[in-house]
């Protein structure tokens, strides 16, 4: 994260993070508070997404949804012959 913050500050270019969970977002928010000229914007593809991508950028930058490089997929399958279940890893 520190590398992304430094790049955004020195190069004045937006830096895209990987997907972040809530804890990682909190850490990034705490780190970015040390930079007066940087801001972080989050987007996960839909409201209240559990994992989101962040764009660390100078405070004048206003990101578009397409800047986050997030794609949605629709899964179509024959419901008559198959069932999808959410399984938990043990």
N, CA, C and O atoms as a CHARMM CRD file, in Angstrom:
* protein
*
  360
    1    1 UNK  N      0.82600  -1.19100   0.00000 PROA 1      0.00000
    2    1 UNK  CA     0.00000   0.00000   0.00000 PROA 1      0.00000
    3    1 UNK  C      0.86800   1.25100   0.00000 PROA 1      0.00000
    4    1 UNK  O      0.56600   2.22500  -0.69000 PROA 1      0.00000
    5    2 UNK  N      1.93300   1.22100   0.76500 PROA 2      0.00000
    6    2 UNK  CA     2.80100   2.39800   0.84900 PROA 2      0.00000
    7    2 UNK  C      3.37100   2.76500  -0.51300 PROA 2      0.00000
    8    2 UNK  O      3.50500   3.94500  -0.83700 PROA 2      0.00000
    9    3 UNK  N      3.70800   1.75100  -1.31500 PROA 3      0.00000
   10    3 UNK  CA     4.23100   2.01600  -2.66200 PROA 3      0.00000
   11    3 UNK  C      3.19000   2.73400  -3.51700 PROA 3      0.00000
   12    3 UNK  O      3.51400   3.68400  -4.22900 PROA 3      0.00000
   13    4 UNK  N      1.93700   2.27700  -3.44500 PROA 4      0.00000
   14    4 UNK  CA     0.86600   2.91800  -4.21600 PROA 4      0.00000
   15    4 UNK  C      0.65200   4.36000  -3.77100 PROA 4      0.00000
   16    4 UNK  O      0.44300   5.24800  -4.59700 PROA 4      0.00000
   17    5 UNK  N      0.70400   4.58400  -2.46900 PROA 5      0.00000
   18    5 UNK  CA     0.53800   5.94100  -1.95300 PROA 5      0.00000
   19    5 UNK  C      1.66800   6.84900  -2.43300 PROA 5      0.00000
   20    5 UNK  O      1.43200   7.99100  -2.82600 PROA 5      0.00000
   21    6 UNK  N      2.88000   6.33800  -2.39900 PROA 6      0.00000
   22    6 UNK  CA     4.02800   7.12600  -2.83600 PROA 6      0.00000
   23    6 UNK  C      3.96400   7.43600  -4.33400 PROA 6      0.00000
   24    6 UNK  O      4.26700   8.55300  -4.75300 PROA 6      0.00000
   25    7 UNK  N      3.56800   6.43800  -5.14000 PROA 7      0.00000
   26    7 UNK  CA     3.43100   6.66500  -6.58400 PROA 7      0.00000
   27    7 UNK  C      2.36400   7.71500  -6.88000 PROA 7      0.00000
   28    7 UNK  O      2.57000   8.60200  -7.70800 PROA 7      0.00000
   29    8 UNK  N      1.24300   7.61100  -6.21000 PROA 8      0.00000
   30    8 UNK  CA     0.15600   8.57400  -6.43200 PROA 8      0.00000
   31    8 UNK  C      0.59400   9.98400  -6.05300 PROA 8      0.00000
   32    8 UNK  O      0.22700  10.95500  -6.71400 PROA 8      0.00000
   33    9 UNK  N      1.37400  10.08800  -4.99300 PROA 9      0.00000
   34    9 UNK  CA     1.80200  11.40800  -4.53300 PROA 9      0.00000
   35    9 UNK  C      2.90000  11.99500  -5.41800 PROA 9      0.00000
   36    9 UNK  O      2.84600  13.17700  -5.75500 PROA 9      0.00000
   37   10 UNK  N      3.87500  11.20700  -5.79100 PROA 10     0.00000
   38   10 UNK  CA     5.00300  11.74900  -6.54300 PROA 10     0.00000
   39   10 UNK  C      4.73700  11.87900  -8.03700 PROA 10     0.00000
   40   10 UNK  O      5.26900  12.77600  -8.69100 PROA 10     0.00000
   41   11 UNK  N      3.90900  10.98100  -8.57800 PROA 11     0.00000
   42   11 UNK  CA     3.65200  10.99300 -10.02300 PROA 11     0.00000
   43   11 UNK  C      2.32100  11.66200 -10.37900 PROA 11     0.00000
   44   11 UNK  O      2.03300  11.87400 -11.55700 PROA 11     0.00000
   45   12 UNK  N      1.51000  11.99600  -9.37100 PROA 12     0.00000
   46   12 UNK  CA     0.19000  12.61200  -9.58600 PROA 12     0.00000
   47   12 UNK  C     -0.68800  11.77600 -10.51900 PROA 12     0.00000
   48   12 UNK  O     -1.41800  12.31800 -11.35000 PROA 12     0.00000
   49   13 UNK  N     -0.61000  10.45900 -10.37300 PROA 13     0.00000
   50   13 UNK  CA    -1.43200   9.56200 -11.18800 PROA 13     0.00000
   51   13 UNK  C     -2.23600   8.64800 -10.27900 PROA 13     0.00000
   52   13 UNK  O     -1.74500   8.23900  -9.22700 PROA 13     0.00000
   53   14 UNK  N     -3.46400   8.32200 -10.66700 PROA 14     0.00000
   54   14 UNK  CA    -4.28500   7.40700  -9.87400 PROA 14     0.00000
   55   14 UNK  C     -3.66200   6.01500  -9.81800 PROA 14     0.00000
   56   14 UNK  O     -3.09000   5.53800 -10.79800 PROA 14     0.00000
   57   15 UNK  N     -3.77700   5.37700  -8.67000 PROA 15     0.00000
   58   15 UNK  CA    -3.24800   4.02600  -8.46000 PROA 15     0.00000
   59   15 UNK  C     -4.39400   3.11500  -8.03300 PROA 15     0.00000
   60   15 UNK  O     -5.08800   3.40300  -7.05700 PROA 15     0.00000
   61   16 UNK  N     -4.59100   2.02700  -8.75400 PROA 16     0.00000
   62   16 UNK  CA    -5.68500   1.08500  -8.49700 PROA 16     0.00000
   63   16 UNK  C     -5.20700  -0.04300  -7.58800 PROA 16     0.00000
   64   16 UNK  O     -4.17000  -0.65500  -7.84500 PROA 16     0.00000
   65   17 UNK  N     -5.95700  -0.31500  -6.53500 PROA 17     0.00000
   66   17 UNK  CA    -5.61900  -1.41000  -5.62200 PROA 17     0.00000
   67   17 UNK  C     -6.24200  -2.71200  -6.10600 PROA 17     0.00000
   68   17 UNK  O     -7.07500  -2.71800  -7.01300 PROA 17     0.00000
   69   18 UNK  N     -5.83000  -3.80700  -5.49500 PROA 18     0.00000
   70   18 UNK  CA    -6.52700  -5.07600  -5.66300 PROA 18     0.00000
   71   18 UNK  C     -7.85200  -4.95300  -4.91000 PROA 18     0.00000
   72   18 UNK  O     -8.14200  -3.90700  -4.32900 PROA 18     0.00000
   73   19 UNK  N     -8.65300  -6.02000  -4.91900 PROA 19     0.00000
   74   19 UNK  CA    -9.87900  -6.01100  -4.12700 PROA 19     0.00000
   75   19 UNK  C     -9.51200  -6.02500  -2.64600 PROA 19     0.00000
   76   19 UNK  O     -8.64400  -6.78500  -2.21700 PROA 19     0.00000
   77   20 UNK  N    -10.17800  -5.18300  -1.87800 PROA 20     0.00000
   78   20 UNK  CA    -9.88500  -5.03300  -0.45700 PROA 20     0.00000
   79   20 UNK  C    -11.09900  -5.40200   0.38100 PROA 20     0.00000
   80   20 UNK  O    -12.23000  -5.06000   0.03700 PROA 20     0.00000
   81   21 UNK  N    -10.85400  -6.10800   1.49300 PROA 21     0.00000
   82   21 UNK  CA   -11.94300  -6.37400   2.43200 PROA 21     0.00000
   83   21 UNK  C    -12.05900  -5.18400   3.38900 PROA 21     0.00000
   84   21 UNK  O    -11.29200  -4.22900   3.27400 PROA 21     0.00000
   85   22 UNK  N    -12.98100  -5.22800   4.30400 PROA 22     0.00000
   86   22 UNK  CA   -13.23600  -4.10200   5.19800 PROA 22     0.00000
   87   22 UNK  C    -12.01900  -3.76000   6.05100 PROA 22     0.00000
   88   22 UNK  O    -11.72900  -2.58200   6.25800 PROA 22     0.00000
   89   23 UNK  N    -11.31500  -4.74600   6.54000 PROA 23     0.00000
   90   23 UNK  CA   -10.12000  -4.50600   7.35900 PROA 23     0.00000
   91   23 UNK  C     -9.04400  -3.80600   6.54300 PROA 23     0.00000
   92   23 UNK  O     -8.41500  -2.86200   7.02100 PROA 23     0.00000
   93   24 UNK  N     -8.83100  -4.26400   5.31500 PROA 24     0.00000
   94   24 UNK  CA    -7.82500  -3.64900   4.45100 PROA 24     0.00000
   95   24 UNK  C     -8.20900  -2.21300   4.08500 PROA 24     0.00000
   96   24 UNK  O     -7.34200  -1.35000   3.95100 PROA 24     0.00000
   97   25 UNK  N     -9.49700  -1.96700   3.92600 PROA 25     0.00000
   98   25 UNK  CA    -9.96900  -0.60200   3.65600 PROA 25     0.00000
   99   25 UNK  C     -9.67600   0.31300   4.84500 PROA 25     0.00000
  100   25 UNK  O     -9.26900   1.46200   4.67000 PROA 25     0.00000
  101   26 UNK  N     -9.88600  -0.20600   6.05000 PROA 26     0.00000
  102   26 UNK  CA    -9.61300   0.56800   7.25800 PROA 26     0.00000
  103   26 UNK  C     -8.12800   0.90600   7.35100 PROA 26     0.00000
  104   26 UNK  O     -7.76600   2.03000   7.69900 PROA 26     0.00000
  105   27 UNK  N     -7.28000  -0.05200   7.04500 PROA 27     0.00000
  106   27 UNK  CA    -5.83600   0.18600   7.06500 PROA 27     0.00000
  107   27 UNK  C     -5.46300   1.25300   6.04000 PROA 27     0.00000
  108   27 UNK  O     -4.69700   2.16800   6.34400 PROA 27     0.00000
  109   28 UNK  N     -6.00400   1.13600   4.82500 PROA 28     0.00000
  110   28 UNK  CA    -5.71600   2.12300   3.78600 PROA 28     0.00000
  111   28 UNK  C     -6.21900   3.50300   4.20100 PROA 28     0.00000
  112   28 UNK  O     -5.52500   4.49800   3.99200 PROA 28     0.00000
  113   29 UNK  N     -7.39500   3.57600   4.77400 PROA 29     0.00000
  114   29 UNK  CA    -7.92700   4.86600   5.22800 PROA 29     0.00000
  115   29 UNK  C     -7.00900   5.50800   6.27500 PROA 29     0.00000
  116   29 UNK  O     -6.79700   6.72000   6.25800 PROA 29     0.00000
  117   30 UNK  N     -6.46800   4.69400   7.18400 PROA 30     0.00000
  118   30 UNK  CA    -5.55100   5.21600   8.20000 PROA 30     0.00000
  119   30 UNK  C     -4.25000   5.69700   7.57200 PROA 30     0.00000
  120   30 UNK  O     -3.70800   6.72600   7.97700 PROA 30     0.00000
  121   31 UNK  N     -3.74700   4.96600   6.59200 PROA 31     0.00000
  122   31 UNK  CA    -2.50800   5.36200   5.92000 PROA 31     0.00000
  123   31 UNK  C     -2.69000   6.64300   5.11600 PROA 31     0.00000
  124   31 UNK  O     -1.82900   7.52200   5.13000 PROA 31     0.00000
  125   32 UNK  N     -3.81000   6.74000   4.42000 PROA 32     0.00000
  126   32 UNK  CA    -4.00900   7.89300   3.53300 PROA 32     0.00000
  127   32 UNK  C     -4.21800   9.18500   4.31500 PROA 32     0.00000
  128   32 UNK  O     -4.02300  10.27200   3.77100 PROA 32     0.00000
  129   33 UNK  N     -4.60800   9.08300   5.57400 PROA 33     0.00000
  130   33 UNK  CA    -4.77300  10.27600   6.41400 PROA 33     0.00000
  131   33 UNK  C     -3.45500  11.01000   6.63900 PROA 33     0.00000
  132   33 UNK  O     -3.45300  12.17200   7.04500 PROA 33     0.00000
  133   34 UNK  N     -2.33900  10.34100   6.37700 PROA 34     0.00000
  134   34 UNK  CA    -1.02100  10.96200   6.54100 PROA 34     0.00000
  135   34 UNK  C     -0.63800  11.82000   5.33300 PROA 34     0.00000
  136   34 UNK  O      0.36600  12.53100   5.36700 PROA 34     0.00000
  137   35 UNK  N     -1.43700  11.75400   4.27000 PROA 35     0.00000
  138   35 UNK  CA    -1.16900  12.49600   3.04200 PROA 35     0.00000
  139   35 UNK  C     -2.25900  13.54200   2.84600 PROA 35     0.00000
  140   35 UNK  O     -3.42700  13.20000   2.66300 PROA 35     0.00000
  141   36 UNK  N     -1.88400  14.79900   2.88300 PROA 36     0.00000
  142   36 UNK  CA    -2.86500  15.88200   2.75100 PROA 36     0.00000
  143   36 UNK  C     -3.45300  15.99400   1.35000 PROA 36     0.00000
  144   36 UNK  O     -4.59100  16.43500   1.18600 PROA 36     0.00000
  145   37 UNK  N     -2.68400  15.60000   0.34000 PROA 37     0.00000
  146   37 UNK  CA    -3.09600  15.81900  -1.04500 PROA 37     0.00000
  147   37 UNK  C     -3.64700  14.57800  -1.73600 PROA 37     0.00000
  148   37 UNK  O     -3.89100  14.60700  -2.94200 PROA 37     0.00000
  149   38 UNK  N     -3.84900  13.48300  -0.99300 PROA 38     0.00000
  150   38 UNK  CA    -4.36700  12.24800  -1.58400 PROA 38     0.00000
  151   38 UNK  C     -5.72400  11.88800  -0.99900 PROA 38     0.00000
  152   38 UNK  O     -6.06600  12.25600   0.12500 PROA 38     0.00000
  153   39 UNK  N     -6.48300  11.15400  -1.80600 PROA 39     0.00000
  154   39 UNK  CA    -7.80200  10.68500  -1.39100 PROA 39     0.00000
  155   39 UNK  C     -7.98600   9.28400  -1.95000 PROA 39     0.00000
  156   39 UNK  O     -7.38900   8.94200  -2.97100 PROA 39     0.00000
  157   40 UNK  N     -8.80000   8.47500  -1.30000 PROA 40     0.00000
  158   40 UNK  CA    -9.08800   7.13400  -1.81500 PROA 40     0.00000
  159   40 UNK  C    -10.57900   7.03600  -2.11400 PROA 40     0.00000
  160   40 UNK  O    -11.41300   7.45600  -1.31300 PROA 40     0.00000
  161   41 UNK  N    -10.90000   6.48100  -3.26900 PROA 41     0.00000
  162   41 UNK  CA   -12.27700   6.24300  -3.70700 PROA 41     0.00000
  163   41 UNK  C    -12.45200   4.73200  -3.80300 PROA 41     0.00000
  164   41 UNK  O    -11.53500   4.02800  -4.22700 PROA 41     0.00000
  165   42 UNK  N    -13.62300   4.22700  -3.41300 PROA 42     0.00000
  166   42 UNK  CA   -13.88700   2.78100  -3.44600 PROA 42     0.00000
  167   42 UNK  C    -15.05500   2.46100  -4.36100 PROA 42     0.00000
  168   42 UNK  O    -15.99000   3.24700  -4.50900 PROA 42     0.00000
  169   43 UNK  N    -14.97600   1.27300  -4.97800 PROA 43     0.00000
  170   43 UNK  CA   -16.06900   0.78700  -5.83200 PROA 43     0.00000
  171   43 UNK  C    -15.98900  -0.73100  -5.90100 PROA 43     0.00000
  172   43 UNK  O    -14.91500  -1.29400  -6.11100 PROA 43     0.00000
  173   44 UNK  N    -17.13100  -1.39000  -5.72200 PROA 44     0.00000
  174   44 UNK  CA   -17.15400  -2.85100  -5.76600 PROA 44     0.00000
  175   44 UNK  C    -18.09500  -3.41400  -6.80700 PROA 44     0.00000
  176   44 UNK  O    -18.31500  -4.62500  -6.84300 PROA 44     0.00000
  177   45 UNK  N    -18.65700  -2.56800  -7.65600 PROA 45     0.00000
  178   45 UNK  CA   -19.55600  -3.05400  -8.69800 PROA 45     0.00000
  179   45 UNK  C    -21.01500  -2.86900  -8.35200 PROA 45     0.00000
  180   45 UNK  O    -21.85700  -2.78100  -9.24500 PROA 45     0.00000
  181   46 UNK  N    -21.32800  -2.80700  -7.06500 PROA 46     0.00000
  182   46 UNK  CA   -22.70800  -2.59800  -6.61800 PROA 46     0.00000
  183   46 UNK  C    -22.66700  -2.04900  -5.19400 PROA 46     0.00000
  184   46 UNK  O    -21.63800  -2.13700  -4.52500 PROA 46     0.00000
  185   47 UNK  N    -23.76700  -1.49100  -4.73400 PROA 47     0.00000
  186   47 UNK  CA   -23.83800  -0.90800  -3.39500 PROA 47     0.00000
  187   47 UNK  C    -23.57900  -1.95700  -2.32400 PROA 47     0.00000
  188   47 UNK  O    -24.04500  -3.09100  -2.43200 PROA 47     0.00000
  189   48 UNK  N    -22.84300  -1.58000  -1.30000 PROA 48     0.00000
  190   48 UNK  CA   -22.54500  -2.42100  -0.14400 PROA 48     0.00000
  191   48 UNK  C    -21.78700  -3.69700  -0.49800 PROA 48     0.00000
  192   48 UNK  O    -21.96700  -4.72400   0.15700 PROA 48     0.00000
  193   49 UNK  N    -20.95000  -3.64300  -1.51800 PROA 49     0.00000
  194   49 UNK  CA   -20.13600  -4.81300  -1.88300 PROA 49     0.00000
  195   49 UNK  C    -19.17900  -5.12700  -0.73400 PROA 49     0.00000
  196   49 UNK  O    -18.63100  -4.22000  -0.10700 PROA 49     0.00000
  197   50 UNK  N    -18.98400  -6.41200  -0.46600 PROA 50     0.00000
  198   50 UNK  CA   -18.12000  -6.82400   0.63500 PROA 50     0.00000
  199   50 UNK  C    -16.65200  -6.52200   0.32800 PROA 50     0.00000
  200   50 UNK  O    -15.89800  -6.11500   1.21200 PROA 50     0.00000
  201   51 UNK  N    -16.26000  -6.72100  -0.90900 PROA 51     0.00000
  202   51 UNK  CA   -14.88400  -6.42900  -1.33200 PROA 51     0.00000
  203   51 UNK  C    -14.93100  -5.37700  -2.43000 PROA 51     0.00000
  204   51 UNK  O    -15.75100  -5.45400  -3.34500 PROA 51     0.00000
  205   52 UNK  N    -14.05900  -4.41100  -2.33200 PROA 52     0.00000
  206   52 UNK  CA   -14.05800  -3.29400  -3.27000 PROA 52     0.00000
  207   52 UNK  C    -12.63000  -3.01700  -3.73500 PROA 52     0.00000
  208   52 UNK  O    -11.66100  -3.42200  -3.09300 PROA 52     0.00000
  209   53 UNK  N    -12.52500  -2.32000  -4.86100 PROA 53     0.00000
  210   53 UNK  CA   -11.22800  -1.83400  -5.31700 PROA 53     0.00000
  211   53 UNK  C    -11.14000  -0.36700  -4.94500 PROA 53     0.00000
  212   53 UNK  O    -12.14800   0.33900  -4.90800 PROA 53     0.00000
  213   54 UNK  N     -9.94500   0.07900  -4.67400 PROA 54     0.00000
  214   54 UNK  CA    -9.73700   1.47500  -4.34700 PROA 54     0.00000
  215   54 UNK  C     -8.89300   2.15700  -5.40200 PROA 54     0.00000
  216   54 UNK  O     -8.04400   1.53100  -6.03700 PROA 54     0.00000
  217   55 UNK  N     -9.13000   3.42500  -5.58200 PROA 55     0.00000
  218   55 UNK  CA    -8.26500   4.25400  -6.41400 PROA 55     0.00000
  219   55 UNK  C     -7.68900   5.32600  -5.49500 PROA 55     0.00000
  220   55 UNK  O     -8.41000   6.14700  -4.92800 PROA 55     0.00000
  221   56 UNK  N     -6.37000   5.28700  -5.36900 PROA 56     0.00000
  222   56 UNK  CA    -5.64600   6.29400  -4.60200 PROA 56     0.00000
  223   56 UNK  C     -5.22400   7.35400  -5.60600 PROA 56     0.00000
  224   56 UNK  O     -4.53600   7.06000  -6.58400 PROA 56     0.00000
  225   57 UNK  N     -5.63800   8.58500  -5.35700 PROA 57     0.00000
  226   57 UNK  CA    -5.38800   9.63200  -6.35100 PROA 57     0.00000
  227   57 UNK  C     -5.28900  10.99700  -5.67800 PROA 57     0.00000
  228   57 UNK  O     -5.71400  11.17800  -4.53600 PROA 57     0.00000
  229   58 UNK  N     -4.71700  11.95600  -6.41300 PROA 58     0.00000
  230   58 UNK  CA    -4.75000  13.33300  -5.90500 PROA 58     0.00000
  231   58 UNK  C     -6.19600  13.76400  -5.65600 PROA 58     0.00000
  232   58 UNK  O     -7.12100  13.26400  -6.29600 PROA 58     0.00000
  233   59 UNK  N     -6.37300  14.67900  -4.73800 PROA 59     0.00000
  234   59 UNK  CA    -7.71600  15.04700  -4.30100 PROA 59     0.00000
  235   59 UNK  C     -8.59800  15.65000  -5.39500 PROA 59     0.00000
  236   59 UNK  O     -9.81800  15.69000  -5.23000 PROA 59     0.00000
  237   60 UNK  N     -8.02700  16.11800  -6.50000 PROA 60     0.00000
  238   60 UNK  CA    -8.83100  16.69600  -7.58400 PROA 60     0.00000
  239   60 UNK  C     -9.36700  15.64700  -8.55300 PROA 60     0.00000
  240   60 UNK  O    -10.22300  15.96200  -9.38000 PROA 60     0.00000
  241   61 UNK  N     -8.88300  14.40200  -8.47000 PROA 61     0.00000
  242   61 UNK  CA    -9.28900  13.34500  -9.40000 PROA 61     0.00000
  243   61 UNK  C    -10.67700  12.81800  -9.04800 PROA 61     0.00000
  244   61 UNK  O    -10.95100  12.49400  -7.89200 PROA 61     0.00000
  245   62 UNK  N    -11.55100  12.73400 -10.05500 PROA 62     0.00000
  246   62 UNK  CA   -12.89300  12.17700  -9.86600 PROA 62     0.00000
  247   62 UNK  C    -13.00000  10.92900 -10.74100 PROA 62     0.00000
  248   62 UNK  O    -13.07900  11.04000 -11.96400 PROA 62     0.00000
  249   63 UNK  N    -13.00500   9.73100 -10.12200 PROA 63     0.00000
  250   63 UNK  CA   -13.01700   8.50300 -10.92400 PROA 63     0.00000
  251   63 UNK  C    -14.38800   8.19300 -11.51500 PROA 63     0.00000
  252   63 UNK  O    -15.42600   8.58600 -10.98200 PROA 63     0.00000
  253   64 UNK  N    -14.35500   7.47100 -12.64200 PROA 64     0.00000
  254   64 UNK  CA   -15.56900   6.90700 -13.24200 PROA 64     0.00000
  255   64 UNK  C    -15.60100   5.42200 -12.87400 PROA 64     0.00000
  256   64 UNK  O    -14.57100   4.84600 -12.52200 PROA 64     0.00000
  257   65 UNK  N    -16.76200   4.81300 -12.95400 PROA 65     0.00000
  258   65 UNK  CA   -16.87000   3.38200 -12.63600 PROA 65     0.00000
  259   65 UNK  C    -15.91400   2.54700 -13.47700 PROA 65     0.00000
  260   65 UNK  O    -15.36300   1.56100 -12.98700 PROA 65     0.00000
  261   66 UNK  N    -15.71100   2.92600 -14.73000 PROA 66     0.00000
  262   66 UNK  CA   -14.83700   2.15800 -15.62000 PROA 66     0.00000
  263   66 UNK  C    -13.37100   2.22600 -15.18500 PROA 66     0.00000
  264   66 UNK  O    -12.58300   1.36300 -15.57300 PROA 66     0.00000
  265   67 UNK  N    -12.98800   3.22100 -14.39700 PROA 67     0.00000
  266   67 UNK  CA   -11.60700   3.33300 -13.91300 PROA 67     0.00000
  267   67 UNK  C    -11.22500   2.20600 -12.95100 PROA 67     0.00000
  268   67 UNK  O    -10.04200   1.92300 -12.75900 PROA 67     0.00000
  269   68 UNK  N    -12.22000   1.57200 -12.35400 PROA 68     0.00000
  270   68 UNK  CA   -11.95500   0.52400 -11.36600 PROA 68     0.00000
  271   68 UNK  C    -11.67300  -0.84100 -11.99100 PROA 68     0.00000
  272   68 UNK  O    -11.26600  -1.76900 -11.29100 PROA 68     0.00000
  273   69 UNK  N    -11.88500  -0.96900 -13.28800 PROA 69     0.00000
  274   69 UNK  CA   -11.60000  -2.21800 -13.99800 PROA 69     0.00000
  275   69 UNK  C    -12.31700  -3.41400 -13.35200 PROA 69     0.00000
  276   69 UNK  O    -11.72000  -4.46600 -13.12200 PROA 69     0.00000
  277   70 UNK  N    -13.61300  -3.22300 -13.06800 PROA 70     0.00000
  278   70 UNK  CA   -14.45100  -4.27300 -12.47700 PROA 70     0.00000
  279   70 UNK  C    -15.44200  -4.73400 -13.53300 PROA 70     0.00000
  280   70 UNK  O    -16.09800  -3.91800 -14.18100 PROA 70     0.00000
  281   71 UNK  N    -15.54600  -6.05500 -13.70400 PROA 71     0.00000
  282   71 UNK  CA   -16.48600  -6.62800 -14.67100 PROA 71     0.00000
  283   71 UNK  C    -17.46300  -7.54100 -13.95700 PROA 71     0.00000
  284   71 UNK  O    -17.10800  -8.23600 -13.00600 PROA 71     0.00000
  285   72 UNK  N    -18.69000  -7.52700 -14.42700 PROA 72     0.00000
  286   72 UNK  CA   -19.71000  -8.41400 -13.87200 PROA 72     0.00000
  287   72 UNK  C    -19.95900  -9.53400 -14.87100 PROA 72     0.00000
  288   72 UNK  O    -19.91700  -9.31400 -16.08200 PROA 72     0.00000
  289   73 UNK  N    -20.21100 -10.70600 -14.37700 PROA 73     0.00000
  290   73 UNK  CA   -20.50300 -11.85300 -15.21700 PROA 73     0.00000
  291   73 UNK  C    -21.86800 -12.40600 -14.85300 PROA 73     0.00000
  292   73 UNK  O    -22.26400 -12.40100 -13.68700 PROA 73     0.00000
  293   74 UNK  N    -22.57200 -12.87500 -15.84600 PROA 74     0.00000
  294   74 UNK  CA   -23.84100 -13.55400 -15.61900 PROA 74     0.00000
  295   74 UNK  C    -23.63000 -15.02500 -15.92800 PROA 74     0.00000
  296   74 UNK  O    -23.09400 -15.37900 -16.97800 PROA 74     0.00000
  297   75 UNK  N    -24.05100 -15.87100 -15.01400 PROA 75     0.00000
  298   75 UNK  CA   -23.90900 -17.30900 -15.20800 PROA 75     0.00000
  299   75 UNK  C    -25.26600 -17.86400 -15.62000 PROA 75     0.00000
  300   75 UNK  O    -26.25500 -17.72300 -14.90100 PROA 75     0.00000
  301   76 UNK  N    -25.29400 -18.48400 -16.76700 PROA 76     0.00000
  302   76 UNK  CA   -26.51700 -19.14900 -17.23500 PROA 76     0.00000
  303   76 UNK  C    -26.23900 -20.64100 -17.28500 PROA 76     0.00000
  304   76 UNK  O    -25.22100 -21.08700 -17.81500 PROA 76     0.00000
  305   77 UNK  N    -27.15500 -21.39200 -16.72800 PROA 77     0.00000
  306   77 UNK  CA   -26.99400 -22.83800 -16.70600 PROA 77     0.00000
  307   77 UNK  C    -28.37000 -23.47700 -16.79100 PROA 77     0.00000
  308   77 UNK  O    -29.37100 -22.83500 -16.47100 PROA 77     0.00000
  309   78 UNK  N    -28.43100 -24.72500 -17.21500 PROA 78     0.00000
  310   78 UNK  CA   -29.73700 -25.39400 -17.32200 PROA 78     0.00000
  311   78 UNK  C    -30.26400 -25.76500 -15.93900 PROA 78     0.00000
  312   78 UNK  O    -29.86000 -26.77400 -15.36100 PROA 78     0.00000
  313   79 UNK  N    -31.16400 -24.94600 -15.42100 PROA 79     0.00000
  314   79 UNK  CA   -31.69200 -25.15600 -14.07600 PROA 79     0.00000
  315   79 UNK  C    -32.39500 -26.50500 -13.93000 PROA 79     0.00000
  316   79 UNK  O    -32.47200 -27.05900 -12.83400 PROA 79     0.00000
  317   80 UNK  N    -32.89400 -27.01400 -15.02100 PROA 80     0.00000
  318   80 UNK  CA   -33.59300 -28.28900 -14.97800 PROA 80     0.00000
  319   80 UNK  C    -32.64200 -29.43700 -14.62300 PROA 80     0.00000
  320   80 UNK  O    -33.06000 -30.42500 -14.01900 PROA 80     0.00000
  321   81 UNK  N    -31.35700 -29.30700 -14.99900 PROA 81     0.00000
  322   81 UNK  CA   -30.41100 -30.40100 -14.82700 PROA 81     0.00000
  323   81 UNK  C    -29.32200 -30.12900 -13.78900 PROA 81     0.00000
  324   81 UNK  O    -28.54200 -31.02400 -13.46700 PROA 81     0.00000
  325   82 UNK  N    -29.26200 -28.92200 -13.27200 PROA 82     0.00000
  326   82 UNK  CA   -28.17400 -28.60100 -12.34600 PROA 82     0.00000
  327   82 UNK  C    -28.64200 -27.60400 -11.28700 PROA 82     0.00000
  328   82 UNK  O    -29.58200 -26.83900 -11.50400 PROA 82     0.00000
  329   83 UNK  N    -27.97800 -27.63100 -10.15900 PROA 83     0.00000
  330   83 UNK  CA   -28.22600 -26.68300  -9.06400 PROA 83     0.00000
  331   83 UNK  C    -26.90100 -26.07600  -8.65200 PROA 83     0.00000
  332   83 UNK  O    -25.89000 -26.77300  -8.56300 PROA 83     0.00000
  333   84 UNK  N    -26.90500 -24.79100  -8.40500 PROA 84     0.00000
  334   84 UNK  CA   -25.71600 -24.12400  -7.88800 PROA 84     0.00000
  335   84 UNK  C    -25.89300 -23.90500  -6.40300 PROA 84     0.00000
  336   84 UNK  O    -26.96200 -23.48900  -5.95700 PROA 84     0.00000
  337   85 UNK  N    -24.86100 -24.18000  -5.63800 PROA 85     0.00000
  338   85 UNK  CA   -24.88300 -23.98600  -4.18700 PROA 85     0.00000
  339   85 UNK  C    -23.64300 -23.21900  -3.78100 PROA 85     0.00000
  340   85 UNK  O    -22.57200 -23.38100  -4.36500 PROA 85     0.00000
  341   86 UNK  N    -23.80300 -22.38500  -2.77400 PROA 86     0.00000
  342   86 UNK  CA   -22.67100 -21.67900  -2.20300 PROA 86     0.00000
  343   86 UNK  C    -22.04800 -22.58400  -1.16400 PROA 86     0.00000
  344   86 UNK  O    -22.65800 -22.86000  -0.13100 PROA 86     0.00000
  345   87 UNK  N    -20.84400 -23.04500  -1.42700 PROA 87     0.00000
  346   87 UNK  CA   -20.16200 -23.94100  -0.50200 PROA 87     0.00000
  347   87 UNK  C    -19.13400 -23.18000   0.31900 PROA 87     0.00000
  348   87 UNK  O    -18.54300 -22.21500  -0.16600 PROA 87     0.00000
  349   88 UNK  N    -18.92000 -23.59200   1.52100 PROA 88     0.00000
  350   88 UNK  CA   -17.92200 -22.98000   2.38200 PROA 88     0.00000
  351   88 UNK  C    -16.69300 -23.88100   2.44400 PROA 88     0.00000
  352   88 UNK  O    -16.80200 -25.10100   2.56800 PROA 88     0.00000
  353   89 UNK  N    -15.53200 -23.25700   2.35600 PROA 89     0.00000
  354   89 UNK  CA   -14.28100 -24.00200   2.46000 PROA 89     0.00000
  355   89 UNK  C    -14.00700 -24.32100   3.91400 PROA 89     0.00000
  356   89 UNK  O    -14.24100 -23.50100   4.80200 PROA 89     0.00000
  357   90 UNK  N    -13.51400 -25.50700   4.14300 PROA 90     0.00000
  358   90 UNK  CA   -13.20600 -25.89900   5.52500 PROA 90     0.00000
  359   90 UNK  C    -11.72000 -26.01300   5.71200 PROA 90     0.00000
  360   90 UNK  O    -11.25800 -26.33300   6.80700 PROA 90     0.00000
